[in-house]
Amino acid sequence: MVKTLTKHGNSYALVIDKPIMDLLHIQPDTQLEISTDGKCLQIRPADTAKQEKFQKVMDETFVQYDEAFKKLAQ
């Protein structure tokens, strides 16, 4: 499939057709991870479970080491 970019305000958008969305099991509100290797653009559903786990660990770390972080900031 060959696609072209569509003007969207001051930016450009890549329209993802419904059959592709169905194939990837994504909805309009699905977070997508976009990366590149310098030659190819890669778009995939974001691993929200992994992000949520990371956020939980960060929250726990800030609670546990709150005083240490405050001292380091000074």
Summary of the structure (lengths in Angstrom):
residues: 74
radius of gyration: 19.1
end to end distance: 55.5
largest distance: 55.6
contacts: 111
relative contact order: 0.09
helix: 43%
strand: 22%
